[in-house]
């Protein structure tokens, strides 16, 4: 599995769906469920098959302007690696 970087291919979301209300969203997939905080949901929702990892990080940086850009990238890598290990996202 290649490392995530700005040149990684487009982020594709695998089979899963949302449950719960806007303030308490859970990602359901065949093997289980993940309760995602707001920032994790933002990252997940950007995995639309059109954006690359680099584009996702750029959009997060423009949304969370007050946050450290290095931390945004690190958090995005950690979260997407977690999803990729569960086979919920692919690049």
C-alpha positions in Angstrom: 0.0 0.0 0.0 1.7 3.2 -1.1 2.1 6.2 1.3 -0.3 9.0 1.0 1.1 12.1 -0.6 0.0 15.0 -2.8 0.5 12.8 -5.9 -1.8 10.0 -4.6 -4.6 9.2 -6.9 -8.2 10.3 -6.5 -9.8 9.3 -3.2 -12.7 6.9 -3.7 -15.1 6.0 -1.1 -16.1 2.4 -0.7 -19.5 1.0 0.1 -20.8 2.7 3.3 -23.6 5.0 4.4 -24.4 7.5 7.1 -26.7 7.0 10.1 -27.8 9.4 12.8 -28.5 13.1 12.9 -26.3 16.0 11.8 -24.7 16.4 15.2 -24.1 12.7 15.8 -23.2 11.0 12.5 -22.0 7.4 12.3 -20.5 5.8 9.2 -21.9 2.3 8.6 -20.1 -0.3 6.6 -20.5 -4.1 6.2 -18.0 -5.0 8.9 -19.0 -2.3 11.5 -19.5 1.3 12.3 -17.4 4.4 13.1 -18.7 7.5 14.9 -16.9 10.4 13.2 -16.3 13.8 14.7 -17.0 16.9 12.5 -13.5 17.1 11.1 -13.3 13.4 10.3 -16.7 13.7 8.5 -15.3 16.7 6.5 -12.3 14.6 5.4 -14.5 11.6 4.6 -17.0 13.7 2.6 -14.2 15.0 0.4 -13.4 11.5 -0.8 -15.7 11.8 -3.8 -13.6 10.2 -6.5 -12.8 13.6 -7.9 -10.2 14.9 -5.4 -6.7 13.7 -4.9 -5.1 13.6 -1.4 -3.4 17.0 -2.2 -6.7 18.6 -3.1 -8.4 17.2 0.1 -5.6 18.8 2.2 -5.9 22.1 0.4 -9.6 22.2 1.0 -9.2 21.4 4.7 -6.6 24.1 5.0 -9.0 26.6 3.5 -11.8 25.5 5.8 -9.8 25.4 9.0 -7.6 28.5 8.4 -6.8 29.0 12.1 -5.3 25.4 12.4 -1.7 24.5 11.8 -1.4 23.4 8.2 1.2 20.7 9.1 -1.2 19.3 11.7 -4.1 19.3 9.2 -2.0 17.2 6.8 -0.8 14.8 9.6 -4.4 14.3 10.9 -5.7 13.8 7.3 -3.0 11.1 6.7 -3.8 9.4 10.0 -7.5 9.4 9.4 -7.4 8.3 5.8 -4.9 5.5 6.6 -7.3 4.3 9.2 -10.1 4.2 6.6 -7.9 2.6 4.0 -6.9 -0.1 6.4 -10.6 -0.9 6.9 -10.9 -0.8 3.1 -13.4 2.1 3.3 -11.4 4.5 1.0 -9.0 3.8 -1.8 -6.5 6.0 -3.8 
